Amino acid sequence: MVFLVNLCVNLHVCLYGDLQVASAQTIDSLDID
């Protein structure tokens, strides 16, 4: 059970990090235009 919870938290952090990176890249692209 603890393992599953830990896995979910790690997955959430990874996905959130990816979204942050994608948002930053999108903003950079808009700035370039």
PDB file of N, CA, C, O and CB in Angstrom:
ATOM      1  N   MET A   1       0.842  -1.202   0.000  1.00  0.00           N
ATOM      2  CA  MET A   1       0.000   0.000   0.000  1.00  0.00           C
ATOM      3  C   MET A   1       0.879   1.254   0.000  1.00  0.00           C
ATOM      4  O   MET A   1       0.670   2.173  -0.793  1.00  0.00           O
ATOM      5  CB  MET A   1      -0.954   0.005   1.231  1.00  0.00           C
ATOM      6  N   VAL A   2       1.850   1.275   0.889  1.00  0.00           N
ATOM      7  CA  VAL A   2       2.744   2.439   0.955  1.00  0.00           C
ATOM      8  C   VAL A   2       3.467   2.606  -0.371  1.00  0.00           C
ATOM      9  O   VAL A   2       3.668   3.724  -0.846  1.00  0.00           O
ATOM     10  CB  VAL A   2       3.767   2.292   2.113  1.00  0.00           C
ATOM     11  N   PHE A   3       3.861   1.471  -0.970  1.00  0.00           N
ATOM     12  CA  PHE A   3       4.565   1.520  -2.253  1.00  0.00           C
ATOM     13  C   PHE A   3       3.691   2.164  -3.329  1.00  0.00           C
ATOM     14  O   PHE A   3       4.159   2.989  -4.114  1.00  0.00           O
ATOM     15  CB  PHE A   3       4.987   0.105  -2.690  1.00  0.00           C
ATOM     16  N   LEU A   4       2.413   1.774  -3.354  1.00  0.00           N
ATOM     17  CA  LEU A   4       1.496   2.331  -4.358  1.00  0.00           C
ATOM     18  C   LEU A   4       1.313   3.832  -4.159  1.00  0.00           C
ATOM     19  O   LEU A   4       1.312   4.599  -5.122  1.00  0.00           O
ATOM     20  CB  LEU A   4       0.132   1.623  -4.293  1.00  0.00           C
ATOM     21  N   VAL A   5       1.158   4.241  -2.907  1.00  0.00           N
ATOM     22  CA  VAL A   5       0.991   5.667  -2.621  1.00  0.00           C
ATOM     23  C   VAL A   5       2.237   6.427  -3.048  1.00  0.00           C
ATOM     24  O   VAL A   5       2.142   7.493  -3.657  1.00  0.00           O
ATOM     25  CB  VAL A   5       0.703   5.901  -1.118  1.00  0.00           C
ATOM     26  N   ASN A   6       3.402   5.881  -2.730  1.00  0.00           N
ATOM     27  CA  ASN A   6       4.661   6.517  -3.092  1.00  0.00           C
ATOM     28  C   ASN A   6       4.780   6.631  -4.603  1.00  0.00           C
ATOM     29  O   ASN A   6       5.232   7.652  -5.122  1.00  0.00           O
ATOM     30  CB  ASN A   6       5.848   5.733  -2.521  1.00  0.00           C
ATOM     31  N   LEU A   7       4.370   5.575  -5.312  1.00  0.00           N
ATOM     32  CA  LEU A   7       4.441   5.566  -6.770  1.00  0.00           C
ATOM     33  C   LEU A   7       3.531   6.641  -7.351  1.00  0.00           C
ATOM     34  O   LEU A   7       3.912   7.340  -8.291  1.00  0.00           O
ATOM     35  CB  LEU A   7       4.057   4.184  -7.325  1.00  0.00           C
ATOM     36  N   CYS A   8       2.341   6.772  -6.800  1.00  0.00           N
ATOM     37  CA  CYS A   8       1.398   7.787  -7.275  1.00  0.00           C
ATOM     38  C   CYS A   8       1.959   9.191  -7.054  1.00  0.00           C
ATOM     39  O   CYS A   8       1.846  10.053  -7.925  1.00  0.00           O
ATOM     40  CB  CYS A   8       0.040   7.638  -6.562  1.00  0.00           C
ATOM     41  N   VAL A   9       2.553   9.413  -5.906  1.00  0.00           N
ATOM     42  CA  VAL A   9       3.129  10.727  -5.601  1.00  0.00           C
ATOM     43  C   VAL A   9       4.257  11.031  -6.576  1.00  0.00           C
ATOM     44  O   VAL A   9       4.334  12.134  -7.118  1.00  0.00           O
ATOM     45  CB  VAL A   9       3.648  10.783  -4.140  1.00  0.00           C
ATOM     46  N   ASN A  10       5.132  10.053  -6.800  1.00  0.00           N
ATOM     47  CA  ASN A  10       6.243  10.255  -7.729  1.00  0.00           C
ATOM     48  C   ASN A  10       5.722  10.536  -9.130  1.00  0.00           C
ATOM     49  O   ASN A  10       6.243  11.407  -9.827  1.00  0.00           O
ATOM     50  CB  ASN A  10       7.170   9.029  -7.742  1.00  0.00           C
ATOM     51  N   LEU A  11       4.695   9.801  -9.546  1.00  0.00           N
ATOM     52  CA  LEU A  11       4.116   9.985 -10.877  1.00  0.00           C
ATOM     53  C   LEU A  11       3.525  11.382 -10.999  1.00  0.00           C
ATOM     54  O   LEU A  11       3.696  12.048 -12.020  1.00  0.00           O
ATOM     55  CB  LEU A  11       3.036   8.917 -11.160  1.00  0.00           C
ATOM     56  N   HIS A  12       2.835  11.820  -9.963  1.00  0.00           N
ATOM     57  CA  HIS A  12       2.223  13.151  -9.965  1.00  0.00           C
ATOM     58  C   HIS A  12       3.295  14.231 -10.071  1.00  0.00           C
ATOM     59  O   HIS A  12       3.136  15.200 -10.814  1.00  0.00           O
ATOM     60  CB  HIS A  12       1.377  13.363  -8.694  1.00  0.00           C
ATOM     61  N   VAL A  13       4.383  14.062  -9.329  1.00  0.00           N
ATOM     62  CA  VAL A  13       5.478  15.031  -9.363  1.00  0.00           C
ATOM     63  C   VAL A  13       6.098  15.067 -10.754  1.00  0.00           C
ATOM     64  O   VAL A  13       6.403  16.139 -11.276  1.00  0.00           O
ATOM     65  CB  VAL A  13       6.551  14.686  -8.304  1.00  0.00           C
ATOM     66  N   CYS A  14       6.282  13.889 -11.353  1.00  0.00           N
ATOM     67  CA  CYS A  14       6.877  13.818 -12.697  1.00  0.00           C
ATOM     68  C   CYS A  14       5.970  14.500 -13.713  1.00  0.00           C
ATOM     69  O   CYS A  14       6.439  15.281 -14.541  1.00  0.00           O
ATOM     70  CB  CYS A  14       7.128  12.348 -13.110  1.00  0.00           C
ATOM     71  N   LEU A  15       4.683  14.211 -13.653  1.00  0.00           N
ATOM     72  CA  LEU A  15       3.736  14.805 -14.603  1.00  0.00           C
ATOM     73  C   LEU A  15       3.666  16.312 -14.402  1.00  0.00           C
ATOM     74  O   LEU A  15       3.639  17.069 -15.372  1.00  0.00           O
ATOM     75  CB  LEU A  15       2.332  14.178 -14.443  1.00  0.00           C
ATOM     76  N   TYR A  16       3.636  16.750 -13.149  1.00  0.00           N
ATOM     77  CA  TYR A  16       3.564  18.174 -12.855  1.00  0.00           C
ATOM     78  C   TYR A  16       4.814  18.873 -13.379  1.00  0.00           C
ATOM     79  O   TYR A  16       4.738  19.966 -13.940  1.00  0.00           O
ATOM     80  CB  TYR A  16       3.402  18.412 -11.340  1.00  0.00           C
ATOM     81  N   GLY A  17       5.973  18.225 -13.188  1.00  0.00           N
ATOM     82  CA  GLY A  17       7.231  18.786 -13.677  1.00  0.00           C
ATOM     83  C   GLY A  17       7.209  18.909 -15.192  1.00  0.00           C
ATOM     84  O   GLY A  17       7.663  19.912 -15.744  1.00  0.00           O
ATOM     85  N   ASP A  18       6.677  17.881 -15.873  1.00  0.00           N
ATOM     86  CA  ASP A  18       6.605  17.915 -17.332  1.00  0.00           C
ATOM     87  C   ASP A  18       5.699  19.058 -17.789  1.00  0.00           C
ATOM     88  O   ASP A  18       5.996  19.736 -18.773  1.00  0.00           O
ATOM     89  CB  ASP A  18       6.092  16.566 -17.884  1.00  0.00           C
ATOM     90  N   LEU A  19       4.602  19.267 -17.077  1.00  0.00           N
ATOM     91  CA  LEU A  19       3.682  20.342 -17.447  1.00  0.00           C
ATOM     92  C   LEU A  19       4.367  21.695 -17.275  1.00  0.00           C
ATOM     93  O   LEU A  19       4.201  22.590 -18.103  1.00  0.00           O
ATOM     94  CB  LEU A  19       2.390  20.276 -16.595  1.00  0.00           C
ATOM     95  N   GLN A  20       5.132  21.838 -16.201  1.00  0.00           N
ATOM     96  CA  GLN A  20       5.841  23.088 -15.952  1.00  0.00           C
ATOM     97  C   GLN A  20       6.828  23.363 -17.081  1.00  0.00           C
ATOM     98  O   GLN A  20       6.929  24.489 -17.568  1.00  0.00           O
ATOM     99  CB  GLN A  20       6.573  23.041 -14.596  1.00  0.00           C
ATOM    100  N   VAL A  21       7.556  22.320 -17.494  1.00  0.00           N
ATOM    101  CA  VAL A  21       8.538  22.460 -18.579  1.00  0.00           C
ATOM    102  C   VAL A  21       7.825  22.820 -19.876  1.00  0.00           C
ATOM    103  O   VAL A  21       8.268  23.707 -20.606  1.00  0.00           O
ATOM    104  CB  VAL A  21       9.359  21.151 -18.759  1.00  0.00           C
ATOM    105  N   ALA A  22       6.722  22.134 -20.163  1.00  0.00           N
ATOM    106  CA  ALA A  22       5.966  22.399 -21.390  1.00  0.00           C
ATOM    107  C   ALA A  22       5.445  23.834 -21.384  1.00  0.00           C
ATOM    108  O   ALA A  22       5.482  24.511 -22.412  1.00  0.00           O
ATOM    109  CB  ALA A  22       4.790  21.398 -21.539  1.00  0.00           C
ATOM    110  N   SER A  23       4.963  24.301 -20.240  1.00  0.00           N
ATOM    111  CA  SER A  23       4.450  25.662 -20.137  1.00  0.00           C
ATOM    112  C   SER A  23       5.573  26.663 -20.376  1.00  0.00           C
ATOM    113  O   SER A  23       5.384  27.654 -21.080  1.00  0.00           O
ATOM    114  CB  SER A  23       3.801  25.897 -18.759  1.00  0.00           C
ATOM    115  N   ALA A  24       6.725  26.412 -19.801  1.00  0.00           N
ATOM    116  CA  ALA A  24       7.870  27.305 -19.964  1.00  0.00           C
ATOM    117  C   ALA A  24       8.282  27.357 -21.429  1.00  0.00           C
ATOM    118  O   ALA A  24       8.575  28.433 -21.951  1.00  0.00           O
ATOM    119  CB  ALA A  24       9.056  26.845 -19.084  1.00  0.00           C
ATOM    120  N   GLN A  25       8.306  26.214 -22.093  1.00  0.00           N
ATOM    121  CA  GLN A  25       8.702  26.169 -23.505  1.00  0.00           C
ATOM    122  C   GLN A  25       7.680  26.921 -24.357  1.00  0.00           C
ATOM    123  O   GLN A  25       8.047  27.627 -25.296  1.00  0.00           O
ATOM    124  CB  GLN A  25       8.837  24.700 -23.992  1.00  0.00           C
ATOM    125  N   THR A  26       6.412  26.768 -24.029  1.00  0.00           N
ATOM    126  CA  THR A  26       5.356  27.455 -24.786  1.00  0.00           C
ATOM    127  C   THR A  26       5.510  28.961 -24.635  1.00  0.00           C
ATOM    128  O   THR A  26       5.405  29.699 -25.615  1.00  0.00           O
ATOM    129  CB  THR A  26       3.948  27.006 -24.310  1.00  0.00           C
ATOM    130  N   ILE A  27       5.755  29.416 -23.424  1.00  0.00           N
ATOM    131  CA  ILE A  27       5.929  30.852 -23.168  1.00  0.00           C
ATOM    132  C   ILE A  27       7.156  31.363 -23.921  1.00  0.00           C
ATOM    133  O   ILE A  27       7.122  32.447 -24.503  1.00  0.00           O
ATOM    134  CB  ILE A  27       6.071  31.132 -21.642  1.00  0.00           C
ATOM    135  N   ASP A  28       8.239  30.585 -23.911  1.00  0.00           N
ATOM    136  CA  ASP A  28       9.448  30.975 -24.634  1.00  0.00           C
ATOM    137  C   ASP A  28       9.144  31.109 -26.122  1.00  0.00           C
ATOM    138  O   ASP A  28       9.603  32.050 -26.769  1.00  0.00           O
ATOM    139  CB  ASP A  28      10.581  29.949 -24.403  1.00  0.00           C
ATOM    140  N   SER A  29       8.374  30.169 -26.665  1.00  0.00           N
ATOM    141  CA  SER A  29       8.039  30.197 -28.091  1.00  0.00           C
ATOM    142  C   SER A  29       7.229  31.449 -28.418  1.00  0.00           C
ATOM    143  O   SER A  29       7.449  32.085 -29.449  1.00  0.00           O
ATOM    144  CB  SER A  29       7.252  28.925 -28.493  1.00  0.00           C
ATOM    145  N   LEU A  30       6.301  31.797 -27.548  1.00  0.00           N
ATOM    146  CA  LEU A  30       5.479  32.981 -27.784  1.00  0.00           C
ATOM    147  C   LEU A  30       6.343  34.237 -27.721  1.00  0.00           C
ATOM    148  O   LEU A  30       6.133  35.173 -28.493  1.00  0.00           O
ATOM    149  CB  LEU A  30       4.328  33.063 -26.752  1.00  0.00           C
ATOM    150  N   ASP A  31       7.301  34.263 -26.820  1.00  0.00           N
ATOM    151  CA  ASP A  31       8.192  35.416 -26.701  1.00  0.00           C
ATOM    152  C   ASP A  31       9.013  35.587 -27.971  1.00  0.00           C
ATOM    153  O   ASP A  31       9.238  36.709 -28.423  1.00  0.00           O
ATOM    154  CB  ASP A  31       9.120  35.263 -25.484  1.00  0.00           C
ATOM    155  N   ILE A  32       9.460  34.472 -28.546  1.00  0.00           N
ATOM    156  CA  ILE A  32      10.281  34.530 -29.762  1.00  0.00           C
ATOM    157  C   ILE A  32       9.468  35.130 -30.907  1.00  0.00           C
ATOM    158  O   ILE A  32       9.976  35.944 -31.678  1.00  0.00           O
ATOM    159  CB  ILE A  32      10.800  33.115 -30.147  1.00  0.00           C
ATOM    160  N   ASP A  33       8.194  34.718 -31.012  1.00  0.00           N
ATOM    161  CA  ASP A  33       7.347  35.257 -32.073  1.00  0.00           C
ATOM    162  C   ASP A  33       7.072  36.739 -31.789  1.00  0.00           C
ATOM    163  O   ASP A  33       6.374  37.396 -32.561  1.00  0.00           O
ATOM    164  CB  ASP A  33       6.008  34.452 -32.185  1.00  0.00           C
TER     165      ASP A  33
END
